[in-house]
Amino acid sequence: MDIDEHLMVKAFDKCFSLLERIDARLNSLEKREFGVDGERLLDNQDLCQLLNVDKKTLERYRRSGRLPFLKLGGKIFYKYSEIVDVMQNLRKYDFDKESE
């Protein structure tokens, strides 16, 4: 069985190209997970799923100042710890309001 050297080089080039793309995606995910000060970042889709709201609702919360966010490279992210703080404050506010 003869193996064409040119075809083999072409196949290896494709494999290396694919591995480079996979590596770039993994690096991107790693940066997203630990993007700022070693803290997990959420994007709009993540936060929509977490809070069970749509993107327009998040936009309204951002504009009103109720939702802290970061804009990195034209994309909006939320620090996980800040979202937890906001949710805890909302829960405390609702609880205090109900007990009056």
N, C-alpha and C positions, 0 to 999 in steps of 0.2 A: 504494500500500500504506500503510494507516494503522497507526501504532503507538500502542497505548494507553499513555499516559504512566504510568498507575498500574501497569500490568504491568511496564513498563520499570524503574520505581523498585523494585518488588518483586524483580525479577531482580537488579538491582545490589546490593540489600541482602543477598540470598542469597550473591552472589559475595564481597562484603566480609566477611560472616560466616565464610565458608569460608576466606578468606585470613587472617583473624584466628586461626582455629583452627590453621591450618598454621603460622603464625608462633609461636604458643604452643608447639606441639609441637617446632619447631626450637629454640626457646629452652630447652625442657626437655632435649632431647638434648645441646645445647651445655653445659649445666650438668652433666649426667651425665658427659660425656666429660672435662671439666676442672673437676671439682667441688670439690676440696680442694687448696689451695696449687698450683693449676694442674696437678694430677695426675689422671690417668685413674682413674676409679672403675669397678669391676665390681659388678654386682648378683648375686644368687644364680644366676639363669639363666646369666649370662655365665660365672661361675666353675664351675658344674656342667659346662658344655660344655667349658671349658678343661681341667678336671681329669678329665673323664669320670667323674664321680661323681653321686650323687643328692643331693637337698636334705637328706635326713636325715643323710647323711654330713657335709655341711657344718655342720649343726647340732651334731653330735657333736664335730667339730673345734673349733667356737667354744666350746662348753661346757667342753671340756678345756683351753682356752687355747692350743691349737696353731695357731689361725688368728686373726690380728688382724682386727678389723672395726670399722666405724663404724655407728652407727644415726642416720639422718637422716630426720626426719619420719616415724618409725615404720617406715622401710624400712632394710634392712641392705645396706651397701656394703663393698667391700674395696678398699684402695689397691693398684693394680697393682704398684707397686714392692715393697710388703710381701709380696705373694704370691710374687713372683720370689725375694725373700730367703728366704722359708720353703722354697720348692722347692729352692733351691740348698743350703740347710742340710740338708735331707733327703737330697739326693743325696750330699753330702759325708759325712754320717753313715752312710749305707748303704755307701758306698765304703770308709770307714775300718773299718766292721764286717766287711766281706767280706775285707779284707786281713789281719785278725788270725789 
